[in-house]
Amino acid sequence: MNLKEVSKNSLKLLNNVNIVSDDIFRCLLENSVSVLSGGQELHANESLFGSEPDLMKELYANLLIAIVEFVRNGLNKEEVQQYLISECNINKKRSDVFADAYNNNKPEIQISLLNIGNHPPHITDVNWSIDFIVKSSTMDKFGGPLFRVSFTIETFNQEKQCVQMDHLNFTCNSQEMHDLVYKLKDAGRQCERIVMEH
């Protein structure tokens, strides 16, 4: 488990009680775990940032990054404490508070992070067919084919704690199908570009 150096350096601000008082630290930590658990910020960040808004925003962002990385790597409370003390040079008192908040909210954060991959729904399959209008009482001329599309969608049901399958059905004309295919190809190219950059 390795946080980037910029994140480690930002977290070292937690040792400076002149910048980050105990109350501000507690509020930032509560905001972080609440947001990552799928809730709202519990404290107005503007009131927490004080005279060092840039440093506090950086610290808040890196608290979020650290918690996500700890959950993603499956660290337990003791491993988080050890990492914060040895890698980020955070004092024992604050590393204990951080680790307690992490441990108490880890299951909710895991569920929330799991849902990121499934919301918006994850398309797993597609079926389609083409229909032609031979004659219609409302059309003066032939309008071209109609495409009937059915997406199979995978979503995570939070109440049942399981993956469930749904279907999204729609009908479109040739121009709408052309636009859909173009947008899907463009999205694929953007994903490839992002992967190549990282």
Secondary structure, 3 states (H helix, E strand, C coil): CCCCHHHHHHHHHHHCCCCCCHHHHHHHHHHHHHHHCCCCCCCCHHHHHCCCHHHHHHHHHHHHHHHHHHHHCCCCHHHHHHHHHHHHCCCHHHHHHHHHHHHHHHHHHHHHHHHHCCCCCEEEEEEEEEEECCCCCCCCCCCCEEEEEEEEEEEEECCCCEEEEEEEEEEEEHHHHHHHHHHHHHHHHHHHHHHHHC
